[in-house]
Amino acid sequence: MNILSVDASTKSSGIAVYEEKKLKYYNCITSSSTDLFKRIHKMVDEIDVLITNYNISKLILEEV
């Protein structure tokens, strides 16, 4: 099972992909746009690519 973990924020979000308990990928998604909707759209697009590329079956998101 591949898991995507997200530490979300409106300007930068940390992400990590795990296969079982092994870390496979990590990164920070950032956006400097002053438009909140453009920042969110960029983050959603990048997360969508990860879900597809790593065949994510579970998403863990911190409570904000």
Secondary structure as the mmCIF struct_conf table of DSSP 4:
data_model
#
loop_
_struct_conf.conf_type_id
_struct_conf.id
_struct_conf.beg_label_comp_id
_struct_conf.beg_label_asym_id
_struct_conf.beg_label_seq_id
_struct_conf.end_label_comp_id
_struct_conf.end_label_asym_id
_struct_conf.end_label_seq_id
STRN STRN1 ASN A 2 ASP A 7
BEND BEND1 THR A 10 LYS A 11
STRN STRN2 SER A 12 GLU A 19
TURN_TY1_P TURN_TY1_P1 GLU A 20 LYS A 21
STRN STRN3 LYS A 22 THR A 30
BEND BEND2 THR A 34 THR A 34
HELX_RH_AL_P HELX_RH_AL_P1 LEU A 36 ASN A 53
TURN_TY1_P TURN_TY1_P2 TYR A 54 ASN A 55
STRN STRN4 LYS A 58 LEU A 61
#
